[in-house]
Amino acid sequence: MQINWYPGHMKKSLDKIRESLKLVDIVAEIVDSRIPISSRNPVIDDIIKDFPRLIILNKVDMSNPFETKKWIKYFNDRGIEVIEYNSTKDKKTNELYKTARKSLTKLFEKRKEKNIKDTTIRMMVVGIPNVGKSTFINNISMRKGTKVGNRPGVTRTNQWIKTNSDLMLLDTPGVLWPKLELHDGGKNLAFTGAIKDEILEIEDLCFEFIKKLQEISPRSLQKRYEVDPSLPALEIMDKIAIKFGAIQRGSEIDYFKVSNIIFDDFRKVRIDRITLERVEDNLEIKDINKM
């Protein structure tokens, strides 16, 4: 299945990101810690290339902490500084500034050589829709200065935001890439809500999600829903539907309703703190190991 998700404003946003690089010193890429690879837009990656950057590993309160530590090492091994972040409560403005300055050692050395006393860091913030970018910016700036919504594509224009330190943030709209094949990466984006549920067959998606949990976190299924995780995925969905009353007239399973229940549980961390992508399963790592 192929997902077509590329409104006109997204192409304009990518062009704006490309143009805005000359205005900033560093790029902060917001990444969902539950899906650290799938939530990185490869198009943005191509635009940024070797430009100074750091990773904000967001939603760490929703992901498995053990897996998060492994992902931090993964990025650090590739020369990218990482900040763990909980967008619902963290501020970490000073940590963000210090980490960015560490990545900009050469820039500040040049400023010192030229006797420039400017300590301001101009940082562009990028990320896919619904990754928590606007909430991150609001927390860092300690004000309600950007539009925040629970649906992809809320932020549409570039905005400069001041913080209480020598840090200026340039907000940008969240962008996905032109077409998403519903393989693992596309599914993971859909599982976390980065893609609108309305453009997907949520019942089929939930079936795939149950299979994913059976693979990576069977105990979570057992703990939350009191089901045997070794049962076929469809049978697990049926048992959850009966447990939560997702039944239509004639005792038929309401798969639409139970799918929404399960995804709501996952996205509100009622099931468990789950990381859908593990470092050891990442194809990029497998390819590197073969070299």
Secondary structure by P-SEA (a helix, b strand, c coil): cccccccaaaaaaaaaaaaacccccbbbbbbccccccccccaaaaaaaccccccccccccccccaaaaaaaaaaaaaacbbbbbbccccccaaaaaaaaaaaaaaaaaaaaaaacccccbbbbbbbbccccaaaaaaaaaacccccccccccccccbbbbbbccccbbbbbbcccccccccccaaaaaaaaaccccccccaaaaaaaaaaaaaacccaaaaaaaccccccccaaaaaaaaaaaacccccccccaaaaaaaaaaaaaaaccccccccccccccaaaaaaaac
